[in-house]
Amino acid sequence: MIDKEDTSRTIFGIGREDGCVLNSLTAAQEKAILDALDLTDELDAAYEQPSNSASLVAAFTRAREQYGHVSANLPSKDIRVVLLGTTLEAYENVVTLIIGVELNLFHGDVTPIVASARMRKLFLRKIISAELDTEGRAFLDYLLGRQVIQKPSSSSHTKIPLPSVSKTPGARAHSFPIQVSVQTQEFIQAVLFYAMFADIAAGRYVRLPNALNNIEQEVMKEGLDKKLWDNGWSYLQRYQPIFNNTIFQNVLILMRSHWDWYIRQIGEFVSFARNHVSSPALDKNQEKELARIGWKEITQQLTILEKSCGIKFNLSPAILSDINEMSLVRNLGMHNRWEVDDYYLNKTSSSKWELKDVRLTEIAELRSWSGSLSKLINETSLEIAIKYVHAPDFP
């Protein structure tokens, strides 16, 4: 279970427990904060055109000096000052890691840290400009302690509400397919970001002095005995090439699980909406296929939706090829511990793999698959939302 406080602290460097407040600021004070943020734009520009770390260090030094002026003239608990500080901390980590790359001391990906820094900066700018959307305001209220969010216990019921929408007169599309589309894609992007962020964060943490001993002590407190700890390390070392790639393999499974949720929601909506909007007649077998759409392969799912709704999706061969490969690899992970089998070799368009190879997944491949999956979700949800715009609210 993902804890909101931990997630907030990981991404924004700030949590509700910090006790921040939102004071009234003068125009000059707000401008001072924005001036500091403008200096971090120079950091982003230097990062996008890397030559060496000198320009990054110079830009960061100016931004840090501006932060010193800001923080000296504003309440230390003001959330905008705190967020400016955590933004600078993230950029400082970026500068440190890039220097580490130049010195051949760091071999990881800086992208997640840069993304976190930019997210903090964007959130802060929207607070100052009062341009937060509904979710952004709700999150700000959470940080300021304006709402009570209880950590789920074993006896509590946790539900995930769909994004709220405003239905306007003369709307051209039904809201429900759009809602599940937006939420599915948010989850997929969050999965990718979290994987990159956790990979870098874990890599940096284990390099800290005494980090492994601290981890060992923590797992011992949770009940793991010394023998299991030692055995675990021996197994990790024995199968290290496989476990090095585990985080990306897990992302693939999670991405497909979010599609599985999406397609079941869409299937249930179509079954409902067909009773209210003129649709193609289905025989008993076709009705059964629609009811069990979540159990079919993606290409079959698309055919079922097209026949049930009387529509045609506009999907390129490249997207369908990406989706097919993603599904094949996911099935290897779920059912064959990622080892290439005859079924995969007969279905894949790739000639790279041989029988019994471990089908590894790289981050570039995941990005391509997530992009194609996003286009697939956009296309299917929009066409169905337009088709059934006049159906009643669902569920």
N, C-alpha and C positions, 0 to 999 in steps of 0.2 A: 504494500500500500504506500503510495507517494504522499508524503507529509507536506502540507502547504508551507509551513514555516521553513522546513529544510530546503524545499525547492526555491523559495524566495531568497533565502540566504545564499544558495549556490549560484543563482543566476544574477541577482541584483546586489548581493553583498550586504543585505539588510533584511531584518525580520521584524515582525510585530513586537517581539520581546525587547527590542531596542528602545521602545517608548518614545518614538519620534512624534513631533507635533508639526502643525502647519500654521506658522505665524503670518501676520500681515506684513508684507514687505513693501518698501517704497520702490518706485520705478528705478531708482539708481541702484538699489540692492539687487533687484532682478537682473538689471543690465550687467552688473558685475559677475553674476553667475553665468549669464549667457556669453559674456566675453571669454570666460574660462572654457566654456564648451566650444566656442569658436576655435580656440587654440588646439583643442583635441581634434578638430577637423583637419588641422595641419598634420597631426599625427597620422590620421587615416590616409591623407594624401601621400605622406612619406612611406607609409606601409605599402600602398598600392604600387609605388614605383621604387622598389628597393634597389639600392646600390651598395650602401653600407649603413651601419647603425648610427652614424654621426648625425644625420638629419633627424632621425627619430629621437635621439637623446636631446638634441637642441630644442625640438618642439615640445618634448615632455618637460624639460626644465622650465620653459616659459609658462606652460600650463600649470605646473606645480607652484610656481611663484604666484600666479594669479589666484590659485586656490588658497594660498596662505593669506592673501589680502582679504579674500571673501570670508573665510572662516573666522578671521579675527574681528570682523565687524557684524557678524550675525550670530544668533543663538546656536550653540553647538548641537542642540537637539532638533533643530529645524530639519525636516525631512529632505529639503532641497540641498542643504549644506551636506548632510550625510550622504545623499546620493551622489553629489559631486565628488565627495571623497572616495566613495567606492568605485566610481567611474575612473578616477585617477589611479586607484590601486590596480584596476584591471589593465589600464594602459601601461602602468609600470611593469606588470607581469609580461606584457607583450614585448616591451623594450628589453627586459631581462632575458627572455627566451630567444629573441633574435640575436642578441649579443652571444648567447650560448651557442646558437647555430654557427655564427662566424668563428667561434673558438672551438668548434667541433665537440662541444660538450652536451649539446641537445640535438636529438634527431627526430623529434616528434613533429606534430602539426600544430601551428600556432592559431589556426583558424577558429577553433571554438572560443579561445580567450578573446580574440578580436571581436567575435560575434557578441560575447557577453558585454564587453566594453561598449559596443555600439548600442546594444539594447538598453543599457543603463542610461546612456546619453539621450536616446530617443525618448525614453520614459520621463526623464527629468525635463526635457524641453516641452513635452506635452503637458506636464503638470504646470509649468510656468505660463504656457500659452493658453491654458484651460481648454485644450483640444483632446482630452482623453475621451475615448468612447465609453460605452456602458461598462464593458468588462474592465477597462483601465481604471475607471472611477471606483468600481467595486473593489479592485485590488488595492487602490490607494486607501480606501476606507478600511480595508483589512489591516494594512500597515499602521494606520493611525488608531487602530483599536475601536473603530466605529461599528464593528459587527462582531458577533461571537461565532467563531469557527471552532468546533470541538474536534479533537482528534478522534478518528473512528476507533471504537473498541470492538472487541469480539462480538458484542451483543448489539451493536448499532447497525443501522441500515444505511449504506452509502449509495447514493444515486447520482448519475451524471446528467444534469439537465441539458437539453439542446440549446444552442445559441438562440437568444431572443431575436425576433424579427417584428417589424411593423408592417402589417398588411394594408396597403393603400388601395383606394378605389381604382378600378381599372387595371389592376395588376395583371401582368401577362403570364405569370407562372405561379404555381402552387408553392407555398412556403416550405412544406415538409421535405421534399427532395433536396432543396437548397440547404436546409438546416443540417441534414445528415451528411451532405457533401462537405460543408464547411467544417463540421466537427471532425469528420474522418481525416480530412487533409491536415487539420491542426494537430491531430494525434500523430500522424505520419511524420510531419515536420518536427514535432517534439521528440519523437523516437530517434530520429537522425541526429538532432542537436544534442540530446542527452548522451547518446553513444559517443559522439566526438568529445563532448565536454568531459564525460566520466573517464574516457580513455586517457586524455591528457592529464586530468586531475590526479588519477590514480598513479600514472607514470611519474608525475612530479612528487607525489607524496612519498612513494617508496624510496625516493632518492634522499629524503631528509634523514638527518642523523637519528639512528635508533628506531627508524620507522617500522621495520619488520618486527623488532622486539615488542613495540607498542601494539602492533596488530596481533601478535601472538598472545599477548596478555589479554587483549579484548576478547578474542575467540575462546580463550580458556575460561573467562568469566561467564561466557555463554554456555559452557558445559562441554566444550571440545577437549578431549584429553590429549596428552603429549604424543601418544602413539599415532592417533589419527592425524595430528598436525604433521608429523614426520612422514607418514605414509602419503599424505596429500602432496607434500612437496616432491616426493620421489615420483609420483604419478605425473605431476605437472611437468617435471623435467623430462620424463620418458616420452611424453606426447606433446612436447612444447610447440612444435610447428602447428599443431592443430589448435591448441589453446590460445596461441598468439592471435588467431583469427576469430575466436569465439564471439567477441563483441559484435562483429559485423554479421556473423551467421545469425545471432539472436535478433538483430535488428530486422533482418529479412523475415524471420518468422513473425515478429510483431507487426511489421508492415502488412503482411498478408492477413493476419488475424483482424486488423482493422478493416480491410476490404471485406472479409467474411461478415463482419458485423454490418457494414454498409449495405451489402447486397441483400442480406436478410431483411433489413429495414425497408429497402426499396421494393423487394418482392411483396412484403406485407402491404405496403402502400398501394401497389398496383392492384393487388387482389381486392383491396377495399375500393379503390377509385373506379375500377371497371364497373362497379354496381351503380355508379352515378354519372358516368360519361360514356358515350357510345364508343365501343371497342370491338375488335374482331371476336367472333364466336370461337370458343375453344371446346375441343372434345374432352372427355374425361381424362385421358392420358395427359393432355396438355395442361389441364387444370392441376393435375397431380404434380407435374414438373414445376409449375409455377409455385405451388405450395412448398416444394422441396428444393427451391432454387439454390439455397445455401449449400447443398450437398454436391452440386455440379462443378465441373471445371469452368474457368472463366469464359472461354469461348462459347460453351454451351449456355452459360448464364446470359450472355449477350443475345444469343439467338432466341432464348425463351422470352426475354424482355421485348425484343423486336416483334415477335409473333403475338405476344399478349397485348401489346399497345398499338400495333399497327404503325410502327415508326422504323426508321433506319438510322443507325448511328454512323457518324462520319469519323471513322478511325483509320489512321494511316497504317500501312503494312509494318512500318517501323515500330509503331506503338504496340501493335498486336504481337510482333516478334519479341519485343522486350517483355511484355506481360507473360507470354508463353514461357520464356526462359526463366523468369522470376518464379513462376509456379513450379516448373520442373525442379529447380534447385531447392526450393522450399520443401517439396515432397521428399527429395533426397535427405534433407536434414531431419524431417519429421519421422521418416520411416526407414532410413538406411544409413544413419550416422554420417551423412554427407558423402558416402562412397558412391562413385559412378557405377550404375548398373546398365544392363542391356536396354531396359525400357527408356532410360534417359538418353542413351546413345542413339536410339531409334527415333526419338522425338526432337532432340535439340538440333539447332541449325549451326552449332559451334563444332569445329573440328579440332579444338584444342585439347580435349580430354580423352583419356583412355579408360578402359574398364578397370575398376578398383582404385582409380585415382580419387583422392579426396578433393571434392569440388569446393575450392576456396572462393571466397567472395571479397572483393576489394571495395574500398569506399567509392571509387569512381563508378563502379558498376551499380552500387546501391543508389547513388544519386541519379543515374540514368533510369533505373527502374522506378524510383519514387517519382521522377518527372513524368514518365509514361503513365504511371498509376494515377497521378493527379489529373492528367489530361483525360484519362478514361472516366474518372469520377465526374469531372466537369461536364463531359459530353453526355453521359448517361443521365445524370441528375437534371441537367437543364432541359433535355429533350422530353423527359418524363414530366417534369414540372410544368412545361408549356402544354403538353398534351392534356394534362389533368388539372388545368388551372381552375376549372369550375367545380371540382370535387369539393365536398365539405372539409372542414378542418380534420386533421388526423394527427395522432390517434385520438 
